[in-house]
């Protein structure tokens, strides 16, 4: 048994896998957002389109889509 707290132990153990999952979710949501709005880059989104992403993000309590919206919005800052 480790002398670390369980959360610290698991965070260290799963960090690389979680980073890869996060990257995949960002890619999928980014591509979906671009397809939905008919653009080839999220950097080309208009304010009203970004507002729609924020509204979709706020409507989600949790889950992979919420994470994806958060990552897209973070990239746009």
C-alpha positions in Angstrom: 0.0 0.0 0.0 1.2 3.5 -0.9 1.7 6.2 1.7 0.0 8.7 -0.7 -3.7 9.5 -0.4 -5.8 7.3 -2.8 -6.7 10.3 -5.0 -3.0 11.4 -5.4 -2.0 7.8 -6.1 -4.7 7.4 -8.8 -4.1 10.9 -10.3 -0.4 10.1 -10.8 -1.2 6.6 -12.1 -3.8 7.7 -14.6 -2.4 11.1 -15.7 -1.1 10.1 -19.1 -4.2 8.1 -20.0 -6.5 11.0 -18.9 -4.5 13.5 -20.9 -5.0 11.3 -24.0 -8.7 11.0 -23.4 -9.0 14.7 -22.9 -7.2 15.3 -26.2 -9.5 12.9 -28.0 -12.6 14.6 -26.5 -11.4 18.0 -27.5 -10.7 16.9 -31.0 -14.1 15.2 -31.4 -16.0 18.2 -30.0 -13.9 20.7 -31.9 -14.5 18.9 -35.2 -18.2 18.6 -34.4 -18.5 22.3 -33.6 -16.7 23.2 -36.9 -18.9 20.9 -38.9 -22.1 22.2 -37.2 -21.1 25.9 -37.9 -19.6 25.1 -41.4 -16.1 26.4 -40.6 -12.7 24.8 -40.7 -11.4 26.3 -37.5 -12.9 27.3 -34.1 -10.8 30.5 -34.3 -13.2 31.6 -37.1 -16.3 31.4 -35.0 -18.4 34.5 -34.5 -19.6 35.8 -31.2 -23.1 34.4 -31.6 -21.7 31.0 -32.3 -19.4 31.0 -29.3 -22.5 32.1 -27.3 -24.2 28.9 -28.5 -21.3 26.8 -27.4 -21.4 28.5 -23.9 -25.1 27.8 -23.7 -24.7 24.2 -24.6 -21.9 23.9 -22.1 -24.0 25.4 -19.3 -26.9 23.1 -20.1 -24.8 20.1 -19.4 -24.4 19.0 -15.8 -21.4 16.8 -16.4 -20.0 14.3 -18.8 -17.7 14.1 -21.8 -19.6 16.7 -23.9 -19.4 19.2 -21.0 -15.6 18.5 -20.9 -15.4 19.0 -24.6 -17.3 22.3 -24.5 -15.0 23.4 -21.7 -11.9 22.6 -23.7 -13.1 24.3 -26.8 -14.1 27.4 -24.9 -10.7 27.4 -23.1 -9.0 27.3 -26.5 -11.0 30.3 -27.6 -9.9 32.5 -24.7 
